[in-house]
Amino acid sequence: MSVKSYIESNRERFWEELFSLISIPSISAKHEHQPDMEACARRWTEILLSSGADSAVVMATKGNPVVYAERIISPELPTVLVYSHYDVMPVEPLDLWRSDPFKAEIRDGRIWARGADDDKGQAMMQVKGFETAIREGLLNCNVKFIFEGEEEIGSPSLEDFCKENKELLKADIILVSDTSMVSPDIPSLTTGLRGLAYWEIEVTGPNRDLHSGHFGGAVANPVNTLCKLIAGIQDENGRIVIPGFYDDVEELSPAEREMIARIPFDEEKYKASIGVNALYGETGYSTLERNSCRPSFDICGIWGGYTGEGSKTVLPSKACAKMSTRLVPHQDYRKITEMMEKYIESVAPDNVTVKIRSTHGGQGYVCPIDIPAYKAAEKAMETAFGKKPLAVRRGGSIPIIATFEEVLGLKTILMGFGLEENAIHSPNESCRLDYFYKGIETVAEFYREFR
């Protein structure tokens, strides 16, 4: 039986196993879902064992548990360490979902559910590709799996877990499917990720909410002040004004800019897909450069005062925001974190109290394209998709990837199968069924190629 035939004959079982994971609301950001985190980890061990792992266990960390599994053929053979995460983002706003986010549905050739892509769907591609490779006699290496439950909150427990289990996690390369491709028609391998720094900021004024008629114009409004503070972090050209912020940013070479320019990109289609009339970003760079190779700054949430129905003339006591920067390789998120905090302290007015707190962050990552594992991934994707994949940098962040390199001394192959249209982190997340199958096929072919 061929790889394609094996996948075709088992596709309904593959769905059912994925749907059993999706039905568990493993939302790491909410403490009330702690039992779901543990249930999801246990379910993964069952699936890994039935897929061909020799052993699979749930291992404790200082936070949510880690799933570890392995199939060891011979200590003389190279070892692949497959990383994924079983936690998912919150689903709010619920009223925008067209179906229950934790009850997967198949319609219009897609799987619709939270985690259909990020990352339960892509993790299942890895596991079922592994199973297919075993059944078809293609496995030429040892395979280990490490699935965590905290990626969506910055992987706070995984670094210590890796340090404590370096021997257990010993491998030659890490394989990850938690990234996306350029488009449905253009397969690609991710060769770079941006880093991340994330903060919460709180501005406090009077000791209680005040009547805006009695006090407006005489007392500083924390919401107004917060808006001014964070709006001033970028100038009119989209550049971040924090002193020293760009000191470690490596400018794109002409050759790299030319390579990016060759990536097929329809700006009008891009705008239409997200419902905007015009794009915005740092002056002097293309859209694809801005969202992959240049730093960025965003307000991720902001609140304060009265936001209910109708009017309430109030001068709020407090205002808060969450904000992040995406960083490029060579920018150290710890250094940037300190710069941001010093900057906010330097510009905060004395008529309010401003507190800023770092919540998490991670370094950027660049993958070499001349190592055997990358070549195997390239060949595997070409076999499954019928086209040689492009090598592209992406704008997202997976902070643990840089940690793997620092702690375990391993490079990572980012072989993701997501698409922009899959709407990860948003209502109505989905995954194309044909790409679900192609992902499984690619992973199986990777094991054929990698030695």
Secondary structure, DSSP 8 states (H G I E B T S, - for coil): --HHHHHHHHHHHHHHHHHHHHTS--BTT-GGGHHHHHHHHHHHHHHHHHHT-SEEEEE--SSS-EEEEEE-S-TTS-EEEEEEE--B-----GGG-SS-TTS-EEETTEEESTTSSTTHHHHHHHHHHHHHHHHTT---SEEEEEEES-GGGT-TTHHHHHHHTTTTT--SEEEE---B-SBTTB-EEEEEE-EEEEEEEEEE-SSS-EEHHHHBTTB--HHHHHHHHHHTTB-TTS-B-STTTTTT-----HHHHHHHHTS---HHHHHHHHT-SS----TTS-HHHHTTTS-EEEEEEEEES--SSS---EE-SEEEEEEEEEE-TT--HHHHHHHHHHHHHHH--TTSEEEEEEEEEE--EE--SSSHHHHHHHHHHHHHHSS--EEEE-S---HHHHHHHHHH---EEE---B-GGG-TTSTT-EEEHHHHHHHHHHHHHHHHH--
